[in-house]
Amino acid sequence: MAKRKKFQISDDINRGITEVINAVNDNIGAFRYEVVSLSRIEIDPDNPRELALTNQDISSGINSDDPRAAKKKKEIESLESLSRTIKQNGIINPIVVYKCGDKYRIIAGERRFLAAHLAGKNDIHAKIIEKRPDEVELKVLQWIENNERKDLSLSERIKNIKAIIEAYKRGKDQKEGVTGDILKKLTGLSKSQAHAYLGI
């Protein structure tokens, strides 16, 4: 008589499935993905920006009388490569937005949003959060998003970490400094990375 074979799921696969289920359960209601019309998305006026360029500059052209015209032209040049990629392949990583009335405001992905305009797109994939995150959550989301960029310089990384620390201090109304353990918890950095950033 032939022996019956037993089939089991390996521990690694079982652990992976459990982690995925837990991640989904933890994030139910936290966000959703949609394709959103670019006309319904706006840059958050309460979120400091690095770029001077706006979607109106792309659609209407840069006014030569604009005191930031030269900077905006350079920014358009820097977005052209991303714009070509979007034309060919679409948006690989969705932008992150939050609902504000009948519009959506950008949390992360401003360059992709502007490059999609430059590519002549009408809509974009977006991860939607129902309400504006608090300042610390906002800075952490931007930190995570910026770390995906290959061209992110060390000074930009440090600037992002500094923004998280300052937001945390304001939110907690603390006078003492942020510890490595707190920075590790906020950002997901290893303990040694968190201490290295604090040292800088």
Disulfide bonds with the S-S distance in Angstrom:
none
